[in-house]
């Protein structure tokens, strides 16, 4: 029994260590942004199973999709967002940017849970241009943390003067807001551009500055225009990032980032 005090000490140390490990369980969020070419596929056959396969293989917890049709003629009056929600077993919200082709055209947010608040923000743009929006959602993660998610799709014109204004508008959503926030979408501009510099004044990007992985076009990517960013900088840590280019599912590549929400 001489070793009893020593054994008790080892038991105490082990118990404390295990308790600390349990208390330090990571809060991890798999985030995806994907421009889905209104669900057409590059074969123009509206085969949503191809799109859903890409999404399901990446297993996002939350994602934003751009170029989503709602009951337009070109998708045979289908509700693309709801169909993909069923195929991916996620909840979804759709936000209209414009009336189009007998239906609506816009963006969606998907989450593996319920939404506690959703919204849409109209972005500035010339009256002769396609209207642009940001769609927003607040959710509670399984660990109990509340976060905000913003999805967007900025003006696509190469020489656009609207994109910087749209970036500035989205930045204004962060004013006096301390809640951990993720921004994702098709920003239609490359690293180092005025648009991305404006975003990076308030957001932390997740791409490699030295060698950003290209996201467009999917058959032969030669530029990065799809992004995931976060704020505040000290609340998030990048664990993994991946670009998946399925040349049939869409003309864009899917961009996945795995983030850890750090404790205060």
HURA-V668831 format. One line per field, one symbol per residue. burial: b if it has 9 or more other ideal C-beta (glycine too) atoms within 8 Angstrom, else e. A space follows every 10 residues. Layout:
burial: ???
This chain:
burial: eeeeeeeeee eeeeeeeeee eeeeeebbbb bbbbbbbbbb bbeeebebeb bbbbbbebeb ebbbbbbbbb bbeebeebeb bbbbbebbeb bbbbbbbbeb eebbbbbbbb bebebeebeb bebebeeebe bbbbbbbbbe beeebbbbbb bbbbbeeeeb ebbbbbbbbb bebeeeeeeb bbbbbbbbbe beeebbbbbb eebbbbbeee eebbbbebee beebbbbbbb beeebbebee bebbbbeebb bbbbbbbbbb beee
